[in-house]
Amino acid sequence: MPLLDQIPARMIPCLECTATMEAGGLPLELWRVILAYLRLPDLGRCSLVCRAWWDLVLSLDSTRWRQLCLDCTECRHPNWPNQPDVEPASWREAFKQHCLASKTWTKNALDAESSACFSLFCRRRERRTLSVGPGCEFDSLGSALAMASLYDRIVLFPGVYEEQGEIILKVPVEIIGHGKLGEVALLAGIDQHCSTTRLCNLVFMPAWFSPIMYKTTSGHVQFDNCNFENGHIQVHGPGTCQVKFCIFKNTHIFLYHVPLCVLENCEFVGSENNSVTVEGHPSSDKNWAYKYLLGLIKSSPSFLPTEDSDSLVSLDLESRDQAWSPRTCNIVIEGSQSPTSPAASSPKPDAKVGSQEAEVGSDGDRVAPTPDSSDGGLSPSGEDEDEDQLTYRLSYQVQGPRPVLGGSFLSPPLPGASIRLPSCLVLNSLQQELQKDKEAMALASSVQGCLIRKCLFRDGKGGVFVCSHGRAKMEGNVFRNLTYAVRCIHNSKIVMLRNDILRCRASGIFLRLEGGGLIAGNNIYHNAEAGVDVRKRSNPLILCNQIHHGLRSGIVVLGNGKGVIRNNQIFSNKEAGIYILYHGNPVVSGNHIFKGRAAGIAVNENGKGLITENVIRENQWGGVDIRRGGVPILRSNLICFGYSDGVVVGDQGKGLIEGNTIYANKGCGVWMMSSSLPHVTSNHISYNGLYGVAVFSQKDGSSELPRGHGAQENFSEDGDATLWETELEKEDDPLRRPVSVALVESNSINHNGASGLYVQSSEPLHIVTNVIHANGDRGITVAQSSQLTHVASNSISCNRQSGVKVEAQCKVELRGNGIYDNRGHGVITKGDSTVVIENDIIGNRGSGLQLLPRSETKVMRNRIHSFRAYGIAVRGRARAMVQDNIIFQGKANKTIFQQISNSRECVMQNNKFLVFKKKSDTWRLANPPARPHLENSPKGPSAVHSGQKVAAMATRISARVEGGYHRNRSIFCTIL
């Protein structure tokens, strides 16, 4: 104990006295009671007797040391003003820290008084005490200062002291108020011209001639346990300042170019402007006190987290009062109805959910209702099939969805079940994040400019304002009921650790004009505007915060604002959890954004951003909402359990949506509308209540169509494939090339409540290399398509109704797809410009291809097989050209081709019909192999991300006659 070590040896009890105490045999409890009555010097004498006495004195922490600390008129409770009911870890340590801090102002006293010649013989001058007050030797502070010498103490007795002129401090002194705080009031303007000063236990009010109560331009000033009312305090660099246990009522502290200033355990109330202003880069010219303040800061308890003490408290899904461990995350599905059911939520207008349409016959999709199997591998026959009517048996297996995120999201969610997040999506603690990011650790450990610790800012306009290259660090403070908590502008830097920011009337933290720094481990909630507002080229690191229950957004990034937003919990905000607009371009990664009353992340008004590896769940609106020119990169996020759609892209929204898991949202997985041009690639879209991907994109006039994408009237077999393939290969980065066509590529779209992909658009659309599997309605529904919709190289299988349906007046090209084992027809078309080229349409329960009246279709070079019905059925007056197709035989009592009318508008040319003649017949899809042929499909910018790509299909179909039913095989075709 350094303070007690300085006690002279003559104060140590004599050995005889010590022996007497030991001989008495008193218990330690009784010794503690006796020692509890001793003063601090006597405790010091006792602690130096021996090791046993040292331990005995230390054991008085909660009794005598606590009493000494609380009875000290120069300080208050160690956790005042934010947590006055919380006991410190050690009362003795808190008392020790205060005693050390109270001596900082005299650290250079010995240097000033030493003599080069007589340093060994000089005797230190005793400090005088000058009394001021009624009946004392001085009646005013000015008269006492006129007689004061170096480091004298001036004691002001109770009363009000008003000085009529400015007081200039020319020598270091200590000014202390006698009695309780509030009994000594000083109305004066003080200008410090000396190296150091300490003021304690005083009430400061401005004099009549100036609002400035205290200012210094070079020296060090220390305030302990003072009140400041309705005035200003100014400190200019290289001056320094230390303030502790003070109350500031409508008082502003201005710090200009200060190299270091410490504000601890202070309360700021009712400011009409900013409570603390830090302006200018810290001065490189430092005074004598700088190194002592820095040493004091490093010796005091740090707010930096440790592995033992720190954890970013993660919040329960139902209430923030129930904490869950940051190492695990359980997502609880509320209610008794699964969100995967179409009945779980109301469909969008014009949506045709599978349960609403169970057509049978020529125009029908669903041929026979059959319960879905858990793995999506649907039997084409069912148990009621008459095996005697089967001529042959084909066994088969289709390509299903690939596992993602450790396979956690391949099965349907069950009511009341919980899902454990993969380790890659679990929140890290603040300590873990700082250890990974050396730059963040350096910021968290740095001290420069102004340090504000354990202070309370309340009921005023502003908290801390940092401007013009200023530097400030804030730890463990509370900002409440302010207009704003912290503003950082003009190339300034702030470090905010573990602060509470609540009930601000505007944004909690506001950064603009290239402000930056570290905002970590804070609790930001119940603010009227954004919790954190970043704009105009500001670039902060926002790390491990809890931002919640805001009346607007959690974080807003706009006006070319940047920043890194990582590992935060953002929840229960009234607007978007993160809102990016007006060219904002942050990096958003590893956050949990949940239970918002609007979208999880909204990108609007030409906003950008890299949004990766976030968990976005249970938000009322879309998990991610992209509109009006938003161009984000949305990659590898988990977007789940939303009460609306997973991703909404509307009103000229763009961007790259890649590698996300979009799971169990009550609306659609991805909803695209209003001239949006996104690139949707390599996503896993499953178990959503409505469509997997819905495109509702309209334009008022053809003049608005992108150049080169007018109506495609020709029926050329190549269409405009060359054109759109060239567009995809122009540049590697989709955000750096002109985007003129929306693209849905290489996604796994499975087990959604309605159609896997629904198109109602007047714009071009490319649907390429997707797995569309086991959805509750059709695989792909094209309800409107006045511009050409390309459907190329997709695997469309096991859907509850038909594989593809094209409504009237639609222009669709189906090329290179594998359409397998759907419960309705393979392809149904009413469209007036449908091209079906080089597809494998195999094993669907209805006809392979249904051409309905008034349709106009080109069917070329396809391989078509239907086990139960016809290969190709032409109904009514359908215009069709059927050429160069291979059509396999189905059941014995069914024909390969059916034409209802004798219309001459249906042209059949050079088709090959294969019929079984004997049991040894085997058909192989060898030239070319079974479709889709992904290796020949157009390569988009994301082709290198193969984790979500569809695996290549089998290369042959083998058929053999079997005598009995094999339970382990579906009686269809196996694509090997």
N, C-alpha and C positions, 0 to 999 in steps of 0.2 A: 504494500500500500504506500505509494510515493508520498502522500501527504504526511502520513504518520512516521515515515522513515526520517523526516526532517526534525523530529522532536529531539532535543538535546539529551545526552545520556544521563545528565544529572536528574532528569525527571523519572528515570526508571526506578521502580520500587527496589528497596534494598533486599538482599538475600534473606536476612532474618525475617523480614515481613512476609516474604514469599513462603518461607518454611513454616511460619505460623499459620498461614492460610491453609497449607496442605495438611498440617497436623490436625486442623479442625475437622477434617473429614466431611465438609459440607458437600451435599450433592450439587451437580452441575446446574440443576434447575434453580436452586437457591442462589448460586453465584450469578445466574442470568438476571434474577430479580434485583440483586444488589447492583450489578453493573449497569442496569437500565437507568439508574439515577445519576450516572456520571456525565460530566460535560465532555465535549469533544477532546480537549487536551488530555483529560484524565484517561479517556478511552485509548488515546494514543500511547500513553505511558504503560497502560496494562498490556496492550498488544505487543510491546517490545520486551516483555519479561522472558517468555519462552514460547516454544511452538504450541504448547497446550493452551496458554493464555491467548495466543494469536487466534487459534481456532475458536476459543470461547467468545472472543470479541466478534468474530465474523458471524457467529451463530445468532447474534442479536439483530439480524437483518429486518425481520418483521416487527420488531419492538423498538429498540432504541434508535437504530438507524432510520427507521421510518419516521419516528417522532422528530429527530433532528432535521430531516429533509423537509417535512411539512411545516415545522416551526420557523424555518429560515425565511426572513422577510424579503429576501432578494430573489426568491424563486417560488414556483407553485408546484402543484402535482405534476410529476414527470410526464404524464400523458394528457395534461391539459393542453388545448381546450376540447379536443375531439373525443377522448376516451377517459374522462376523469374518474370513472368507476373501475377502470382496468388497472390492476396492480402491475408495476414494472417487474421485470425479471429479477432485479436486485435493487433494493432501496439504497444500499451502501454504494453500489456502482453509479446510480443516478445522482446521489449526493456528491460523489467524487467527480463526476463529469461536470457538474455545475461549479464546483470549487475550482476545477482546472480552467473552465471557461471564464470565470470571474477574474482570473489573474492574467488573462491574455493581454489586457491593455497595458500592463506594467512590464512586459517581457523585455523591452529595451531599456529599462531604467538603469540596470547595472552598467550597460555599455555607455550610457550618457554620463554617468557619474565617475567612471573609472579614470585613473590617472596613469599615464605611461611610466612616470618616475616613481610614484609612491603607491602603486597598486597593492603592494604587499603590506603596507603600513596604514593605508587610509581606512578610516572608520566610516561605515555607512551612516548617512544622516538619517535620524529618526523623522518619520513623517509627522507633520503637525495636523491637528484637527481644528478647523475653524468653524465656530458655531454662528448661525445666522437665525435671527428671530427676536421676538419681544424679550427684553431682559438679557440678551446675549451680547457678545462683544461687537457683532456686526448686525446692522438692521436691514441690509439689502445684499443681494447676491453680488452686485457690481462692486460694492465696497470690499467684500471678502476676497473677490478675485484680484482686486488691486494689491492686496497684501499677501497673496498666496505665492508659494514657492513650488518647485518641481514636486509633483506627485503628492501634494497635500490633499487632505480630505476636507471637504466643506459639507457640513451637516445643516440642512434646512429643517427647522422645527415647524410644527403644524401652523399653517397660515397660507395666505394668498400673496405671492410675490409678483408684482407687476413692474417691469422695467420699461422706462420711457424711451430708451434708445437701444440700438443694437449692441449686444454684448459680444465682445471679441475675446476668444480664448487664446492667450498667448503662451501659456505654460500648461503642461499636462497636469490635470487635476481630476479628482473624483468628487462628484456632487451627488449627495445621498439625501433622500427625504427621511425624516425621523417619524416613527409611528406607523400606522396602517396606511396602505395605499389609498390615496384619495384625500388624505389630510394635508398634503403639501401640494399646492398648485402654483405653477410657474408660468406667467404670461410674459413671454420674452421671445426675441429673435436672436439666436445664437449663431455666430460665425466662428468656426474653429480654424485657427491658424497655427496650432501646435501639432505635435506628432501624435498625441494620443489623449483620449478623454473617456471617462466612464460616468454614466448617469444612471441612477437607480432609485426606484421607489418614488417616482415623481409623476405628477399630472401636468402635461404640457398643453398649453393653449396659445394661439397666436397673439402677438401684441397688436395694438391698434394700427400700427403703421405698415405691417407686412403679414401676409399669410404664411411666410416661411418661418417655421419654428426652429429649424436646425439645418445647418449646411456645413459641408467641409469639402475642400478641393484636393487635399493631399494626405491628411492625417487619418488615423484610425479612431473610430468612435464605437463605444459599446453601450447599449441600452439594456438594462435588466429590470423587469417588473415595473414598467412604466405604462401610463395611459397617454394617448395622444388624441386630441380632439380638434376637428375642423381646421386643419392646417396642412402644411407640406413639410417634407423632409427631403433634402437634396444631398446626394453624395456623388462627387465627381472623381474619376480616376486620376491619379493612382491611389486615391483615398479608398479605404476599406471600412466595412461596417459589420457589426455583430449585434443582433437584436434577439432577445430571448424573453419569453413570458410577458409580452406586451400586448396591449389592446389599442387598436387604431379605429377610432370612430370618425368616419368621414374624413379620413386623412390619407394623403397620397405620398408614397415613397418614390422618388425619382432617382434612378441610378444611371449615371452617364459614364460609359466606358470604364466601369469598375472592374478591376481584375478579379476580385472575389468579395462577395458579401453573403452573410449567413443570416437568415431569418428562421428562427426555430420557436415552436410552441407559441405562436402569436395568433391573435384574433383580429380580423378585419371586418368591420361592421359598417353598413350604410354608406358606402362610398358613392359619390355623385359622378365619379369618373372611374379611372382604373385605380385599384388599390396599390398596385406595384407596377411601375414602368421601368423596364430595363432597355436602355437605348445605347447603341454603339458597340463596336467590337471591344472586348476587354483590352484594357491598356497594357502595352508591353512594359511600361514603366511601373514597377511594383514597389510599394512602400515596405517598411520594415515588418509590418504585421502579416504580410501575405503568407510567409512560410509557417508562421505559428497558427494561423487560421486553417491552413491546409493540413497541418499535423493534427489539429483538434478534430477536424472532420474525419480524418482517417482513423483516429483512435475511438471515435464514437460508434455505437452499434449501426451497422449498415442495413439499408433496406433491400439490398440485393438478395435474391432468393438463394436458398441452399437446398441441397437434395433432401435434407431432413425436414426443413420447415416449409418449403414452398410447394404449393400445388395450385394451379389455376383451377379454382373450384368450378367443376362442371355442374350444370343444372339439370334437374329432372325435367321430364317433358311436361309434367303437369304443374309444377310450382318451383320457383327458384329457391324456396326455403328447404327443399329436399335435395340434398347434394348427391351426385353419383361420382364415382371415382373417375379421374381423367384417363385411367387405363382401360376402361370399358365403357360401352355405350349400348344401352338397351332401347330399342324403338318399340313402343307399345302401340298396337293397333286398337283403337277404341271402337266400341260398338259391337254389334253382333253380326253385321253383314259385311262380307268381304268387299273391298273396293274394286275387286276385279269383275264383279258382276255388273252387267249393263244396268240392272235395276238399282244399283247403289247410288246412282246420280242421274239427274235429268239429262237427256241427250241434248246436244246443240241443235239449233234449228236446221232442218233438212237432213239431220242424221238419221240413218236407217239402221237401227240396231237389229242384230240377228234375231232376237226373240220376237220382233214385230213382223217378220216376213218369213214364212215357211212355205214358199211356193212349191208346187208339184206340177211337173209336166214340162211342156215345151219352153215356157218362159221362166220356169222355176229354178232356184238355186239349190235348195235343199231337197234331196231326193228321199232320204230316209233319216229321221232323227236317231242318232246313236249316241249313247253316253261317251263323253270324252275320256280318254285314258290319261293317266298321270304323266306319261312321258311324251304325249303328243303323237305317238305312233298309232294311227287309227286303222282299224281293220276294215277292209272294203266290203266284207260280207256280213259280219255279225253272226250270232248264233242261230238266227232263224233262216239262214240261207239253206236252200235245198241242194245238198251236195250231189245228188244224182243228176242235176241239171248242168253241172260243171263239166266242161269238156277237158279242161286242163287246170293245173294249179300253178300259180307263179308266187314265189316268195320274194319279199322285198323289205328294204329299209331305207328311210329317207334321211336327209341331212337335217339335224335339229340344231338348236341354238348352242353356241359355244359357251363354256363356263366363263364367268367373269367374277372378279373380286373374290377369288377363292371359292366360287360356287355358292356364295351366300344367297344369291338372288335368282336362282333358277326355279325354285318352287313357289307356289302361290302363297301369299301371306294368309295366315289364319287369324280369326278374331281372337284377341287377347294374347296372341303369341308375341314373343320378343325375338329380335334379330341382333346378334352380336356383330358389331362392325369389324371389318378386317383391320388388322393392326396398322395398315398404311393410312387409314382414315381416322384413327383415334387421336385426340388432341394431345400434344406434348405439353409439359409443364414449361413455365417461363425459364427455369434454369436450363432445361434441355434445349430450348430454342436459342438461348444466349450462348450455350456451348457450341452449337452448330454454326452460329453466325458470329465470327470474330469482330466484325464491324459493329454489330449490335452490342456485344460485350464491352467493346471499347467505349461506346457512347454511354452505356449504363454506368461504367466506372469513372467516367470523366467528371471533373468539377471545374467549372469555369464560369466567370460572370457572377450570377446570383444563385445561391442555393436556398431553397425554401422548403422547410421540413416541418411536418406535423402541425401545420397552421390551419386555421379555419377562416374561410372567406364566405360571408353570408350577407343577405339582405342589402345588396347594393347593385351598382351598375356592372362594373367589371372586376375581374380578379387580377390576373397578371397579363400585362401587355409587353411583348418583346418585339423590338423593331430595330431597323437599321443595323443589321449585323450583330445584334445583341445575342447573348447566351444566357440561358437560365435552366436550372434543374429543379424539379419539384418532386418531392417524395412524401408519401403518406399524408397528403393534405385532404381537406374536405372543402369543396366548392358547392354552395347550395343557395338557391333563391337569388341568383344573380341574372343579369341580362346575358352575360357570357362568362365563362370561367377563364379561358386562356385564349389570347390572340397572338399569333406569331406571323410577322410580315417582314418584307424587305430583307431577304437573305439571312434571316435570323434562324437560330437553332434552339430547340427546346428538348429537354429530356424529362419525361413524365413517368414516374414509377409509383404504382399502387396508390393512386389518388381516387377519391370518390367525387364524382361530378354529377349533380342531380338538380332537377327542377330549375334549370336555366330557362329564361324567357326567349332565348335565341339558341344558337348552336353552343354546345359545350366547349369544344376546342375548334378554333378557327385558324386555318393556315392559308396565306395567300402571298403572292409576289415572291415566289421562290423560298418560302419558309420550309423548314425541315426539322429533322431530329428523330427522336425515339419516343413513342407513346406505347408503354408496355405495362401490362398487369393492372390497368385501371378499371374501376367500376363506374360506368357511364350510363345513367338511366333517368327516365322521367323528364327529359328535356323537351321543350316546345318545338325546337327545330332539330336539325341533325345532331347526333352525338359528336361526330367529327366531320368538319367541313373542310375539304381540301380543294384549292382552286389556284389558278394563275401560276402554273409551273412550280407549285410547291411539291415537295418530294419527301414525305416522312416515311418512317417505318412504324407501322401500326401492328402491334404484336401482343397476343395473349390477353386481350381485353375482354370484358363483358359489357356489351352495349345493348341495352334492352329497354323495353317499355317506353320508347320515345313516342312523342305525339306526331312525329313525322319519320324520316328515314334514320337508320342507324349511322351509316357513313355515306357522305355525298362527295363525289369527285367530279369536278367540272372545270371548264375554262382552261384546258391544257394542264390541269392538275395531274400529278403522277402519284407515286408512292407504292409501297409494298404493304399489303393488308394480309397478314398471315396469322393463322392459329387463334383467331378470335371466336368468341361466342356472341352471335348477333341474333337476338330473338325478341319476339313479342313487340315489335315496333309497328306503328300504325301504317306507315308506308314501307317502301322497299327496304330490306335490310341493308343493301348496298345499292346506291343509285349513281350511275355513271352517265354523264351527258356533256354536251358542248366540248367535244374533243378531249374529255378526260381519258386518261390512259394508265390505270394502275395495274399492278400485278396482284391478283387476288388468289390466294392459295391456302389450302388446309384449314379453312374456316368451317364452323358449324353455324348455319343460318337456318333458323327454324321458328315455327309458330308465329310468323309475321302475319299481319292482317292485310297485307297486299302481296306483292311479288317478293321472292327471296332476293334476287338480283335483277335490277332493271337497267338496261342499257338503251339510252334514248338520245335524240338530237345529236347524231354523229359521234356519240361516245364510242370508245374503243375498250381496250383492256384485255389482259391475259388472265383467264379465269380457270384455274386448275385445281383438281383434287379437293374440292369442297364437298361437304355434306349439306344439301339443301333439302329440307324436309318440312312437311306439315304447314306449308304456307297457304293462305287463303286464295291467292291468285297464282299465276304461273310461278313455277320454281325459278325460272329465268325468263324475263320479258324483254324482247329486243324489238325496238320500233324506231321509226323516223330516222333512218340513216345510221342506226347503231351498227358497229362493225367489230364485235368482240371475237376473241378466240375462246371458245368454251370447250375445255378438254378434260377428260378423266374425272368428271364430277359424279357424285351420287345424288340424283334428284328423285326423291321418293315421297310417298304418302301425302302428296299435296291434295288440297281440297278442290283444285281445279286442274289445269294442264301442267305437264312437266316443263316444257319449253314452249313459249309463245313467240313467234316471229311475225310481226305485222307492220303494215304501213311503211314499206321500203326498208325494212330491217334486212341486214346482211350478216356476214360473218361466217366463221368456221365452227361447226358444232361437231366435235370429234371425240370418239372414245368414251362417251358418257354412259352411265347406267341410269336409265329413266324407268322407274319401277313403281308400280302400285299407286299411281296418281288416279284420283277419281274421274278426271277428265281424260283428255288425250295425252299421249306421250309427247308428241310434237305437234303444235298447231301453227300453220303458216297461212298468212293472209295478206291482202292489200299490197300487191306488188312487191312482196318480199323476195329476196334473192340470196338465201343462205346456202351454204354447203354443209349438208347433214351427212356425216360419214362415220362409219365404224362405231356406231352406238348400239347399246343393248337396250331395247325398248320392249318392256314386257309387263304383263299383268296390270295394265292401265284400264280404267273402267270403260272408256270409249275407244276411239281409234288409236292405233299405234302412231301413225303419222297422218294428219289431216291437212290438206291443202285447199284453202278457200281463198283463192287469189283472183281478184277482179280488176279490170280496167274499163274506163268509160269509153275510150275511143281507140281505134287502131293506130292513130297517129302517135300514141304514147308507147307503142311497142318498141323494144330495142331493135336497133338496126340489124337487118338480116334475119329477123324472126317474124315474118308475116305469116299469113295462113298458108299451110302446106296443102296445096290442092292436088299435087301429083301423087301417083301411086307407084313411083319408082321403087324398085326393091331395095335400093340403098338409102332412099330418103335423103335426109341431110346429115347423115351420120358423120361424114367427113368434116362438116362444118363444126359440129359440137365437140367432136374429138379433138380438133385443133385448138378450140378454145380452152379445153381443160389442160392442154400441155403448154400453154403460152408461158406461164411463170410458175415457179415452185410455191410461192406464197400467194394464197387466194386473196389476201388483203392488199396485195400490191399489183393486181391486174384488174382490168375491167370485168365485172361480173354481170353477165347479161341473162343467164338462165339459172333457175333454182335447180339444185342437184341433191338427190337423195341416193347415197352410195354406200354400199358395203355395210349396211346395218343389219342387226339381228332383231326382227320385229315379230314377237311371238306372244301368244296367250293373252292378247288384249281383248277387251269385251266386245268390240265391234270389229269392223274391217281392219286388217293390218295397215292398209294404206288407202285413204279416201281422197279423191281428187275432184274438186269442183272449181275449175280454173279457166280463165281466158288468156293465160300466158303459157309459154313453153315450159316444160318440166322434164327433167331427166331422172329416171328411176333405174339405178344400175347396181348390179351385183349384191343385192340384198337377200337375206334369208327371211322369208315371210311365212311363219309357221304357226299352226294350231291357234289361229285367232277365232274369236267368237262369231264372226260373220264371214264375209268373203276375204280372200287374200288381198286383192286390189280391186277397188271400185272406182271407176272413172265416170262420174255423174255429169261432168261438163268439161269439155276440152276443146275450145274453139281454135286454139293453137296446138301444134303437134306435141303430144306427150310420148316420150320415148320410154319404153319398158324393156330393158336389155339385161340379159345375163343374170336374172334373178332365180332363186330357188323358192317356189311357192308351193307349200305342201301342207296337208293335214288340216286345212281350215274348215270351219264348220259348214260353210256353204261353198259356193264356187270358188275356183282359184282366181279368175279374173272376170269382171263384168264391165262391159262398156255400154253406156247408155246412148240414147239417140243423139245425133248431131255432134258426136265426139270424133276427134281425130287422134288416133292412137296407133303407135307402132310397137308390136311385140316381137322382139328379136332375141334369139339365143337363150330363152328362158327354159327352166325345168319346172313343169307344173304337174305335181304328183299328189295322188291320194287325197284329194279334197272331197268333201262329202257331197258336194253338188257337181255341176258340170265343170269341166276343166276351164273353158273359156266361153263366155256368153257375150255376144255383141249385138247391139242395135245401132252401132255407130255408122255414120255415113262415110267415114274414111278410116277404115281399120286395116292395118297391115299385120299379118301374122306370118313371120318368116323364121324358119330354122329353129323352131321350138320343139322340145320333147314334152308332149302332153300325155301323160301315162297314168293309168290306174285310177282315174277319178270315178266317183260313183255314178254320176250322170254321164252324159255324152262327153266325149273329149272336146268337141267344138260345136257350139250351138249358134247358128246364124239365124237371127230373128227377122221378121218381116220389116221391109224398108231399110234394111242394113246394106252396106256396101263394103265388101271385104275382099281382101287379097290373101289367099292362104297358099304359101309356097314353102316347099322343102322342109316340112315338119314331119315328125314321127308321132303318130297319134294312136293311142290305145285306150279303150274303155272296157272294163271287165263286165259291167252290167248292161250298158246301153250301147249307143252307136258311137263309132269313131267321130263322124261328122254328121250333124243333123241340120238340114236346111228347112226352115219353116216359112211358109208363105212366099210372098214375092220379095225374096232377098236377092240382091245382086252380089254375085260372088265369082271369083276366079280361083279355082282350086287346082293347083298345078304342082307336079313333082313332089308329092307327099307320099310317105310310107304310112299305111294305115293297117294296124294289126287287128286280127279277128278278136271279138269279144266272146260272149256266150253263144252257144250253138243256135239258139232260137232268135238271135239278134243278127241283123246285117251290119256290115261294116259302114255302109253309107246309107243315109235316109234322106229323101227329098220329098216333101209333102206335096208341092205343086209341080206342075210341068213347065215352070217358068224357063224360058230360053235365056233369061238373064244370068243363070248360073252356068258357068263354063267349067267343064272338067277336062283336064289335060294331063296326060302322062303321069297319072298316079299309080302307085304300086300297092296292091291289096294282098296281104299275107294271111293265109288261112292254114290252120293246122290240118295236116293230112295223116300224120302218124305220131306216135309217142316220142320218137327220136328227134323230132323237129326242135331246133334251138335257134333262137334269134339273138343276135349280139349287136349292141350299139357300138360298133367299132370304128366306123368311118362316116362321120366323126364320132368320137366318144360321147358318152352321155353329157348332156348340158345341165347346168351352165358351164361355159368354158371361161373361167375367170382369168386364165393367163392371157387371153386375147382381148379382154375387156379394156375399155379406156382407162388409162392410169391417171388418177387425179393427184393433186398435191399431197394427199395423205396416204398414197399407196404404200409408203414405207412402214406405216403403222399396221402391221399384220396381225396384231393380237386379236382384233375383232373381225378379221376377214373371214369370209365364208370358205370353208374347206372345199376342195375340189370334189365333185360328185364322182360316182362310180363310172366305170368305162364300159360296162356291158350289162345287158339284161339277159339272164338265163331263164329259160322256161322248160319245164319238164312235166310230164304226166305222172301224177302220183295217185295211188289207189285210195289213200285215206287222208284224213285231216290231220295236219301237224300242228299241235297246240302252240309250239314255240315260234311259228312262222305266221305271218299275215298272208292270206291267200291272194297275193298280188305279185308284184315284181320286186325283186331285190336288185338294187343298183349297187354293184359290187365295186 
